[in-house]
């Protein structure tokens, strides 16, 4: 079976990197793959849904929505193909998605069940190693966060607050929050938060409107 352009994209995904085209053809021949196209605004996965499959983004972009437990604020960011949606949620104590994923424009996804993922791990060492690398990298990233030097000035606190809650600490991010809530979370007064945000807006680092803070390129601030 020849690889189509969409399936060539699968070889670029973290879980399939390093696999030969011969092995990939075998995977395609013996693995149940669910291909689906999503139109703009269509929800792909809802926060809290059981993670019993892995979702791979093959083409297009996805908006990721992360919410506080009390729904007092949320952050949105964009994932671009090729990528995978929260693979760390497939195993472990809580096997549920912690974010909502929505199609941004038209995007193409492929879904592979947990049963098929386990079978591929048994059959292909490189696939098994890739899974371990992804999960271990995620664990190490979270572990290192608590050992970093705490931010001292208000701007650094704001940037750290957003970056530590995103999948990728780069690109455009939008924070929906009241200034008083942000001040409370950062142990700063609303006035100081407002003053710093307005300075950042004047420097064209962010776009600021009522309850909305849009960071143009977070990687330039970290």
Buried (B, 14 or more C-beta within 10 A) or exposed (E): EEBEEEBBBBBEBBBBBBBEEEBBBBBBEEBEBEEEEBEEEBBBBEBEBEBBBBBBBBBBBBBBBBBEEEEBBBBBBBBBBBBBBBBBBBEEEEEEBEBBBBBBEEBBBBBBBBEBBBBBBEBBEBBBBBBEEBBEEBEEEEEEEEEEEEBEEBBBBBBBBBBEBBBBBBBEBBBBBBBEBBBBBBEBBBEEBBEBBEEBBEEEBBBBEEEEBBBEEBEEBE
